[in-house]
Every structure is written in C-alpha cells, then in structure tokens.
Amino acid sequence: MIRTEISLFLKNSPGELGKVSSLLSEAGINIDALMIQDASAYVQELFKARGKSLKRIASVSNYSLMKRDSADFALIRLLPDKPVEAAELLGKNEYLFDTVEVMSVELENSPGALAEITDRFGQENININYIYGSVLSPDSKCLFVFAPEDILRASKLFK
C-alpha cells in the first residue's frame, strides 16, 4: 500500500522525540512505524550520491560543514496514520520536515518472506533506497516500509 512518510529533522538531545511523539499523540495521530538515524549519516549519503551522479549539489567544504553541524540532529522517518494532519501539525510547530511516498507491506513472519519481496523488486529492476520494519511477536505479521526509486512500478508488484 502506498503511504506518506514524514522525514523529520530533530535536535539530537534527550526529550526531543518525546516532544514530537506527544504532539502527535495529543492530536490523535498514531505512528505506525519509525526509524531514527544520525543526520550526519544522511549527509554522508548525499555526498556519496553527489559523487555517483557527478552533479555538484554543494561544494566539498559545504558538505564538511553540513556533516559537522548535522551531528547535532537526528533524521526521523515516521509513518503516521494521518499524514496530512501530521504534516499540518508539524508545520504549525515549526518543525523541519519533508514528505515522501513509500510502500507499507505486511509480511508473514517466516524465514524467506523478506527475501521473496526483495527478490521481486530485483527482478523488476526496481532499486530500494531504504527499508525498515518490525514484528511484535513470532505469531504476528511483520510491517516493512520500503522506499523504492519508482513507487508506481513498485506498487504494481503488490496488486
């Protein structure tokens, strides 16, 4: 299923995730999935992408400054059940964020389930930019979030 993910930059300090989680919770917005990474890793990936595409997004010195400054921030990717309301709320509260379409897929919690899905992406020559997922117990299904390069082609894999 195609869903909207919010990529949010938060100050990398105690209590910040609690503040944004409480803000969403008080508005009746549930977070179905979440991934957190150091924002400097995100900046490093931008630098690698620049090298592969040969496009100059920013100078090397700018990337060095961005990398240093980004260590103070975390990149949060969250999948809210009400993305429009979540984006409006985050905007009103002056959070720095972006939205992107991703695929949310429930998988059986069994060996090979993830391999089967990712093999299908590969067979269709669809690159996966990132993925995250979770399972609650051995008896429940897994929820995985995929960010493919071509969301429309990828969504056809699951029809």
Contacts in CASP RR format, 6 or more apart in sequence:
PFRMAT RR
TARGET T0000
AUTHOR 0000-0000-0000
METHOD contacts of the structure
MODEL  1
MIRTEISLFLKNSPGELGKVSSLLSEAGINIDALMIQDASAYVQELFKAR
GKSLKRIASVSNYSLMKRDSADFALIRLLPDKPVEAAELLGKNEYLFDTV
EVMSVELENSPGALAEITDRFGQENININYIYGSVLSPDSKCLFVFAPED
ILRASKLFK
1 103 0 8 1.000
1 104 0 8 1.000
1 105 0 8 1.000
1 158 0 8 1.000
2 101 0 8 1.000
2 102 0 8 1.000
2 103 0 8 1.000
2 104 0 8 1.000
2 151 0 8 1.000
2 155 0 8 1.000
3 79 0 8 1.000
3 83 0 8 1.000
3 101 0 8 1.000
3 102 0 8 1.000
3 103 0 8 1.000
3 104 0 8 1.000
3 145 0 8 1.000
4 79 0 8 1.000
4 80 0 8 1.000
4 83 0 8 1.000
4 84 0 8 1.000
4 87 0 8 1.000
4 99 0 8 1.000
4 100 0 8 1.000
4 101 0 8 1.000
4 102 0 8 1.000
5 77 0 8 1.000
5 78 0 8 1.000
5 79 0 8 1.000
5 83 0 8 1.000
5 99 0 8 1.000
5 100 0 8 1.000
5 101 0 8 1.000
5 102 0 8 1.000
5 145 0 8 1.000
5 147 0 8 1.000
6 76 0 8 1.000
6 77 0 8 1.000
6 78 0 8 1.000
6 79 0 8 1.000
6 80 0 8 1.000
6 83 0 8 1.000
6 86 0 8 1.000
6 87 0 8 1.000
6 90 0 8 1.000
6 97 0 8 1.000
6 98 0 8 1.000
6 99 0 8 1.000
7 75 0 8 1.000
7 76 0 8 1.000
7 77 0 8 1.000
7 97 0 8 1.000
7 98 0 8 1.000
7 99 0 8 1.000
7 100 0 8 1.000
8 20 0 8 1.000
8 75 0 8 1.000
8 76 0 8 1.000
8 77 0 8 1.000
8 78 0 8 1.000
8 90 0 8 1.000
8 95 0 8 1.000
8 96 0 8 1.000
8 97 0 8 1.000
9 39 0 8 1.000
9 73 0 8 1.000
9 74 0 8 1.000
9 75 0 8 1.000
9 76 0 8 1.000
9 95 0 8 1.000
9 96 0 8 1.000
9 97 0 8 1.000
10 16 0 8 1.000
10 17 0 8 1.000
10 20 0 8 1.000
10 73 0 8 1.000
10 74 0 8 1.000
10 76 0 8 1.000
10 95 0 8 1.000
11 72 0 8 1.000
11 73 0 8 1.000
11 74 0 8 1.000
12 38 0 8 1.000
12 39 0 8 1.000
12 71 0 8 1.000
12 72 0 8 1.000
12 73 0 8 1.000
12 74 0 8 1.000
16 74 0 8 1.000
17 36 0 8 1.000
17 74 0 8 1.000
17 76 0 8 1.000
20 76 0 8 1.000
20 90 0 8 1.000
20 95 0 8 1.000
21 31 0 8 1.000
23 89 0 8 1.000
23 90 0 8 1.000
23 93 0 8 1.000
24 30 0 8 1.000
24 31 0 8 1.000
24 80 0 8 1.000
24 86 0 8 1.000
24 89 0 8 1.000
27 85 0 8 1.000
27 86 0 8 1.000
27 89 0 8 1.000
28 82 0 8 1.000
29 80 0 8 1.000
29 81 0 8 1.000
29 82 0 8 1.000
29 85 0 8 1.000
29 86 0 8 1.000
29 89 0 8 1.000
30 80 0 8 1.000
30 81 0 8 1.000
30 82 0 8 1.000
31 78 0 8 1.000
31 79 0 8 1.000
31 80 0 8 1.000
31 81 0 8 1.000
32 79 0 8 1.000
32 80 0 8 1.000
32 81 0 8 1.000
32 104 0 8 1.000
32 143 0 8 1.000
33 78 0 8 1.000
33 79 0 8 1.000
33 104 0 8 1.000
33 132 0 8 1.000
33 133 0 8 1.000
33 134 0 8 1.000
33 143 0 8 1.000
33 145 0 8 1.000
34 76 0 8 1.000
34 77 0 8 1.000
34 78 0 8 1.000
34 79 0 8 1.000
35 76 0 8 1.000
35 77 0 8 1.000
35 78 0 8 1.000
35 130 0 8 1.000
35 132 0 8 1.000
35 133 0 8 1.000
35 145 0 8 1.000
36 74 0 8 1.000
36 75 0 8 1.000
36 76 0 8 1.000
36 77 0 8 1.000
37 74 0 8 1.000
37 75 0 8 1.000
37 77 0 8 1.000
38 70 0 8 1.000
38 71 0 8 1.000
38 74 0 8 1.000
38 75 0 8 1.000
39 70 0 8 1.000
39 71 0 8 1.000
39 72 0 8 1.000
39 73 0 8 1.000
39 74 0 8 1.000
39 75 0 8 1.000
40 67 0 8 1.000
40 68 0 8 1.000
40 70 0 8 1.000
40 71 0 8 1.000
41 75 0 8 1.000
42 70 0 8 1.000
42 75 0 8 1.000
43 63 0 8 1.000
43 66 0 8 1.000
43 67 0 8 1.000
43 70 0 8 1.000
44 67 0 8 1.000
46 57 0 8 1.000
46 63 0 8 1.000
46 66 0 8 1.000
47 63 0 8 1.000
47 67 0 8 1.000
49 57 0 8 1.000
50 56 0 8 1.000
50 57 0 8 1.000
50 58 0 8 1.000
50 63 0 8 1.000
58 66 0 8 1.000
77 130 0 8 1.000
77 132 0 8 1.000
77 145 0 8 1.000
78 86 0 8 1.000
79 102 0 8 1.000
79 104 0 8 1.000
79 145 0 8 1.000
80 86 0 8 1.000
83 99 0 8 1.000
87 97 0 8 1.000
87 99 0 8 1.000
90 97 0 8 1.000
91 97 0 8 1.000
100 147 0 8 1.000
101 151 0 8 1.000
102 145 0 8 1.000
102 146 0 8 1.000
102 147 0 8 1.000
102 151 0 8 1.000
103 145 0 8 1.000
103 146 0 8 1.000
103 147 0 8 1.000
103 148 0 8 1.000
103 151 0 8 1.000
103 154 0 8 1.000
103 155 0 8 1.000
103 158 0 8 1.000
104 143 0 8 1.000
104 144 0 8 1.000
104 145 0 8 1.000
105 117 0 8 1.000
105 143 0 8 1.000
105 144 0 8 1.000
105 145 0 8 1.000
105 146 0 8 1.000
105 158 0 8 1.000
106 141 0 8 1.000
106 142 0 8 1.000
106 143 0 8 1.000
106 144 0 8 1.000
107 113 0 8 1.000
107 114 0 8 1.000
107 117 0 8 1.000
107 141 0 8 1.000
107 142 0 8 1.000
107 143 0 8 1.000
107 144 0 8 1.000
108 141 0 8 1.000
108 142 0 8 1.000
109 135 0 8 1.000
109 138 0 8 1.000
109 139 0 8 1.000
109 140 0 8 1.000
109 141 0 8 1.000
109 142 0 8 1.000
113 142 0 8 1.000
114 142 0 8 1.000
114 144 0 8 1.000
117 144 0 8 1.000
117 146 0 8 1.000
118 128 0 8 1.000
120 157 0 8 1.000
121 127 0 8 1.000
121 128 0 8 1.000
121 146 0 8 1.000
121 148 0 8 1.000
121 154 0 8 1.000
121 157 0 8 1.000
124 153 0 8 1.000
124 154 0 8 1.000
124 157 0 8 1.000
126 148 0 8 1.000
126 149 0 8 1.000
126 150 0 8 1.000
126 153 0 8 1.000
126 154 0 8 1.000
126 157 0 8 1.000
127 148 0 8 1.000
127 149 0 8 1.000
128 146 0 8 1.000
128 147 0 8 1.000
128 148 0 8 1.000
128 149 0 8 1.000
129 147 0 8 1.000
129 148 0 8 1.000
129 149 0 8 1.000
130 147 0 8 1.000
131 144 0 8 1.000
131 145 0 8 1.000
131 146 0 8 1.000
131 147 0 8 1.000
132 144 0 8 1.000
132 145 0 8 1.000
133 142 0 8 1.000
133 143 0 8 1.000
133 144 0 8 1.000
133 145 0 8 1.000
134 142 0 8 1.000
134 143 0 8 1.000
135 141 0 8 1.000
135 142 0 8 1.000
135 143 0 8 1.000
146 154 0 8 1.000
148 154 0 8 1.000
END
